[in-house]
Structure formats: C-alpha cells, structure tokens
Amino acid sequence: MTLPAFTDHGGPGPAVVLLHSFLMDRRMFAAQLPALKGFRCITVDERAHGGTPASGPFDYWDVARDVLAVLGHLDVSSAAVVGTSQGGFVALRMALLAPSRVRALAVLGTSAAAEDPAVATGYRAVLDAWVSGGAPPEVLDGVATICFGPAEVGEWKRRWASVPADQLTFAMTALVDRDAVLDRAGEIVCPALVLHGTADLAYPVDRAAELASALPDASLVVVEDGAHFLSYTHPDEVNPHLRRFLDAHA
C-alpha cells in the first residue's frame, strides 16, 4: 500500500500520533508541537486531505489502517493517539482495530455516533453547492463558522477553495456516511481523555459525555466557549490537559 503523507517530528519520548479534522491537514497541530516537546510526535495527512490524495471512496476504518501502517513503517509498536473531530473518529477505530498498539487516546470535538440524518442531508447540500459553485464564499464562511466559531481563518478558507471536487466528495462522503462505534466503546480499555467545547457547533457536549461514559477509563474535560476544532482555536486551554494526560499515560 502507499503510505499517507506524514511527518515524524522526532523526540526522545514515547510516540504520540496527532490526527487532524475534516478539511484540515497535519499543519493544524502547530500549536501543540511545542507543548508536547519531548514526545516523538507524528502528524499524518488523512485520505483526501493535505498530501494524501484518495483514489476512490473510503471510510474511517480505511484511514485507521493507513495510520497503523505509518506506525509499522516507523517501527513504532504502540503510540498514544490524539484526534480532533474527524481525527477522533479515526483514533477510536484505531483503538478498536489494534488495541495493543494504542496506549492512550485523547479525542477533541468528536463523537462515537453516526451523523444525524438531518445534519447529513445539510452537509450533502453544502457539498453540492461547493462543487457546483466553485467554493462560493458564503459556503466557505458557513463551514468555517461551524468548525472554528468566530475565529478568523482566511488562510484555511483559501486552502479549502482549491480542494479538488473529487477529493472533497470522497472526504464528505466518509464523514456523513460513517458508522457508529458507541456500542463498541467498552472495548477500548486504554486510558482516554475526552475534551469538548461548550460552543461546538457540530456536536453538542452530550456527544462527548456519552462517549466518556461508554469508555471504561475516560475523563471528560469541557472547555468553556470552545469551538469545534478545539485544539486549533483554544490551544492555551487544551494543551495543559493534553500534556498532563500524555505525561501520565503515553
């Protein structure tokens, strides 16, 4: 198989994999890397994002296998995995596919449920408008608001405008058609940290609470006014929690 694009940032400590959100890439963790100094941080571009094109339809189980292949390529037998939103979907599936290779799990702004059907219909309409209209500014603004809240992210919107239509379609389809894994969360026995913002416009805090309750060894941290892409928009609030968790469990 062709490995996804990744960066091994080095470091003498245990391996920590950082998995990005929908529409983002490994660059979204620039604010976490200094805070996690000492760990061997590995950032990965997931399928249809960044430097990893998708050749056809895929699901998040496929992406989880991609990331496990990166660890195998690097001779990393096990790692802690941190995932924001979509990255959390992938991280949960990694822990289910290969429990011995995921030592600890931290997910931010994520959900173990399938997408709400009404929301999925709305996202498909966004995809249609985006693809047919060549990334209209109002569509980019709306998606950015869901993801980042009020933060100004013109650089990311400019990048989004250049995403090829087929890659966007593959990525959106994986998002809205994903299966639920909440009923299997009890199988994930490694220590887990669930972080969620009160201002998350994609998933309510209830999704985080139900996931934390279903995981056998999890703690829940709620960030006041935190947006959906929590690690990006609120690093000062997030990074100390991540550091303490990884120091204890990675």
C-alpha positions as CSV (number, residue, x, y, z in Angstrom):
1,M,0.0,0.0,0.0
2,T,1.0,3.6,-0.5
3,L,1.6,5.3,2.9
4,P,-0.2,8.6,3.6
5,A,1.9,11.7,3.9
6,F,3.3,12.2,7.4
7,T,5.9,14.0,9.4
8,D,7.9,12.3,12.1
9,H,8.9,15.3,14.3
10,G,11.3,13.2,16.4
11,G,11.8,13.5,20.1
12,P,13.2,11.1,22.7
13,G,10.0,10.2,24.4
14,P,7.0,7.9,23.6
15,A,5.3,8.2,20.3
16,V,2.2,10.5,20.0
17,V,0.2,10.5,16.8
18,L,-1.8,13.7,16.0
19,L,-4.8,13.3,13.7
20,H,-6.4,16.3,12.1
21,S,-10.0,17.3,11.5
22,F,-12.1,17.3,8.3
23,L,-10.8,19.7,5.7
24,M,-7.6,20.2,7.6
25,D,-4.1,18.6,7.5
26,R,-1.1,17.9,9.7
27,R,-0.3,21.6,9.9
28,M,-3.3,22.2,12.2
29,F,-1.2,21.0,15.2
30,A,1.4,23.7,15.0
31,A,0.3,25.0,18.4
32,Q,0.5,21.5,20.1
33,L,4.0,20.5,19.0
34,P,5.9,22.9,21.3
35,A,3.6,22.0,24.2
36,L,4.4,18.3,23.6
37,K,8.2,18.7,23.4
38,G,10.0,15.6,24.5
39,F,7.4,13.2,22.9
40,R,8.0,11.7,19.5
41,C,5.2,13.5,17.7
42,I,3.9,12.1,14.4
43,T,1.4,14.0,12.3
44,V,-0.4,12.4,9.4
45,D,-2.4,13.7,6.4
46,E,-5.6,11.5,6.3
47,R,-7.0,10.4,3.0
48,A,-8.3,13.2,0.7
49,H,-6.5,15.8,2.8
50,G,-3.2,17.6,2.5
51,G,-0.6,15.5,0.8
52,T,-2.6,12.2,0.8
53,P,-5.0,12.0,-2.2
54,A,-7.8,9.5,-2.2
55,S,-8.0,7.3,-5.3
56,G,-11.6,6.4,-4.6
57,P,-14.3,6.1,-1.8
58,F,-13.1,5.2,1.6
59,D,-14.3,5.1,5.2
60,Y,-12.6,5.9,8.6
61,W,-11.7,2.2,9.1
62,D,-9.5,2.5,6.0
63,V,-7.9,5.7,7.4
64,A,-7.3,4.0,10.7
65,R,-5.4,1.2,8.9
66,D,-3.4,3.8,7.0
67,V,-2.2,5.4,10.3
68,L,-1.4,2.0,11.7
69,A,0.7,1.3,8.6
70,V,2.6,4.5,9.2
71,L,3.4,3.3,12.7
72,G,4.6,0.0,11.3
73,H,6.7,1.8,8.7
74,L,8.4,3.7,11.6
75,D,8.8,0.6,13.7
76,V,6.6,2.1,16.4
77,S,4.9,-0.7,18.2
78,S,2.5,1.4,20.1
79,A,1.6,5.1,20.5
80,A,-0.8,7.5,22.2
81,V,-3.2,8.9,19.7
82,V,-4.7,12.4,19.7
83,G,-7.5,13.3,17.3
84,T,-9.6,16.3,16.8
85,S,-13.1,15.8,15.2
86,Q,-12.5,13.5,12.2
87,G,-9.2,12.7,13.8
88,G,-11.1,11.4,16.8
89,F,-13.2,9.2,14.6
90,V,-10.1,7.7,13.2
91,A,-8.4,7.3,16.6
92,L,-11.4,5.4,18.0
93,R,-11.3,3.0,15.1
94,M,-7.5,2.5,15.5
95,A,-8.1,1.5,19.2
96,L,-10.8,-1.0,18.1
97,L,-8.7,-2.4,15.2
98,A,-5.4,-2.7,17.2
99,P,-5.9,-2.2,20.9
100,S,-2.4,-3.3,21.8
101,R,-1.0,-0.5,19.6
102,V,-2.9,2.4,21.1
103,R,-1.6,3.1,24.6
104,A,-3.7,6.1,25.3
105,L,-6.4,8.0,23.5
106,A,-7.3,11.7,23.5
107,V,-10.2,13.0,21.4
108,L,-11.5,16.5,21.0
109,G,-14.7,17.7,19.5
110,T,-15.6,14.2,18.4
111,S,-18.5,11.7,18.5
112,A,-18.9,8.0,18.5
113,A,-22.3,8.2,17.0
114,A,-23.3,8.2,13.3
115,E,-24.1,11.5,11.8
116,D,-27.6,12.8,12.5
117,P,-29.6,12.2,9.3
118,A,-30.9,15.7,9.1
119,V,-27.3,17.1,9.6
120,A,-26.0,14.7,7.0
121,T,-28.6,16.0,4.5
122,G,-27.5,19.5,5.2
123,Y,-23.8,18.6,4.7
124,R,-24.7,16.9,1.3
125,A,-26.3,20.2,0.3
126,V,-23.2,22.1,1.3
127,L,-21.1,19.7,-0.8
128,D,-23.4,20.2,-3.9
129,A,-23.2,23.9,-3.5
130,W,-19.5,23.8,-3.1
131,V,-18.8,21.5,-6.0
132,S,-21.2,23.1,-8.4
133,G,-20.4,26.7,-7.4
134,G,-16.6,26.6,-7.2
135,A,-16.4,27.1,-3.4
136,P,-18.8,30.1,-3.0
137,P,-17.6,32.5,-0.3
138,E,-20.8,32.1,1.7
139,V,-20.4,28.3,1.8
140,L,-16.8,28.6,2.9
141,D,-17.8,31.2,5.6
142,G,-20.6,28.9,6.8
143,V,-18.3,25.9,7.1
144,A,-15.6,27.9,8.8
145,T,-18.1,29.1,11.4
146,I,-19.1,25.5,12.2
147,C,-15.5,24.5,12.5
148,F,-13.8,27.5,14.1
149,G,-16.5,29.6,15.6
150,P,-15.8,33.3,15.3
151,A,-12.0,32.9,14.8
152,E,-10.6,34.5,11.6
153,V,-9.2,31.7,9.4
154,G,-8.8,33.2,6.0
155,E,-5.7,31.1,5.3
156,W,-7.6,27.9,5.7
157,K,-10.6,29.1,3.7
158,R,-8.2,29.9,0.8
159,R,-6.8,26.4,1.0
160,W,-10.3,24.9,1.1
161,A,-11.2,26.8,-2.1
162,S,-8.5,24.9,-4.0
163,V,-9.5,21.4,-2.9
164,P,-10.4,19.3,-6.0
165,A,-14.0,18.4,-6.3
166,D,-13.4,14.6,-6.2
167,Q,-11.3,14.8,-3.1
168,L,-13.9,16.9,-1.3
169,T,-16.6,14.5,-2.3
170,F,-14.7,11.5,-1.0
171,A,-14.0,13.2,2.2
172,M,-17.5,14.5,2.8
173,T,-19.0,11.1,2.0
174,A,-16.8,9.4,4.6
175,L,-17.9,12.0,7.1
176,V,-21.6,11.8,6.6
177,D,-21.8,8.0,6.0
178,R,-19.7,6.9,8.9
179,D,-20.9,4.1,11.1
180,A,-21.5,4.4,14.9
181,V,-18.9,2.9,17.2
182,L,-20.5,4.0,20.5
183,D,-21.8,0.5,21.2
184,R,-18.2,-0.8,20.9
185,A,-16.6,1.9,23.1
186,G,-16.5,-0.5,26.0
187,E,-13.9,-2.5,24.1
188,I,-11.4,0.4,24.3
189,V,-9.7,-0.2,27.7
190,C,-6.8,2.2,27.4
191,P,-6.8,5.5,29.3
192,A,-8.8,8.1,27.4
193,L,-9.3,11.9,27.6
194,V,-12.4,13.4,26.0
195,L,-12.3,17.2,25.5
196,H,-15.2,19.3,24.1
197,G,-16.1,22.9,23.8
198,T,-19.4,24.4,25.0
199,A,-19.6,26.4,21.7
200,D,-19.1,23.4,19.5
201,L,-21.5,23.9,16.5
202,A,-21.0,20.4,15.1
203,Y,-21.7,18.2,18.1
204,P,-23.2,19.1,21.4
205,V,-21.4,18.4,24.7
206,D,-23.8,15.5,25.1
207,R,-21.9,13.6,22.4
208,A,-18.7,13.9,24.4
209,A,-20.4,13.0,27.7
210,E,-21.9,9.8,26.2
211,L,-18.6,8.8,24.8
212,A,-16.7,9.4,28.0
213,S,-19.4,7.4,29.9
214,A,-19.1,4.5,27.4
215,L,-15.3,4.3,27.6
216,P,-14.1,2.2,30.6
217,D,-11.3,4.5,31.6
218,A,-12.1,8.0,30.5
219,S,-12.2,11.5,31.9
220,L,-14.2,14.4,30.4
221,V,-13.0,18.0,30.2
222,V,-15.4,20.7,29.0
223,V,-13.8,23.9,27.7
224,E,-16.0,27.0,28.1
225,D,-16.7,28.7,24.8
226,G,-14.5,26.2,23.0
227,A,-15.2,25.7,19.3
228,H,-15.4,22.5,17.3
229,F,-11.8,22.5,16.1
230,L,-10.9,22.8,19.8
231,S,-7.1,22.1,19.6
232,Y,-6.7,24.8,16.9
233,T,-8.9,27.5,18.4
234,H,-8.2,27.0,22.1
235,P,-4.7,25.7,22.4
236,D,-4.0,27.5,25.7
237,E,-6.9,25.7,27.3
238,V,-6.3,22.4,25.6
239,N,-2.5,21.9,25.8
240,P,-2.1,21.7,29.6
241,H,-4.7,18.9,29.7
242,L,-3.1,17.1,26.8
243,R,0.4,17.4,28.4
244,R,-0.8,16.1,31.8
245,F,-2.7,13.2,30.2
246,L,0.2,12.2,28.0
247,D,2.8,12.5,30.8
248,A,0.7,10.1,32.8
249,H,-0.4,7.6,30.2
250,A,1.7,7.8,27.0
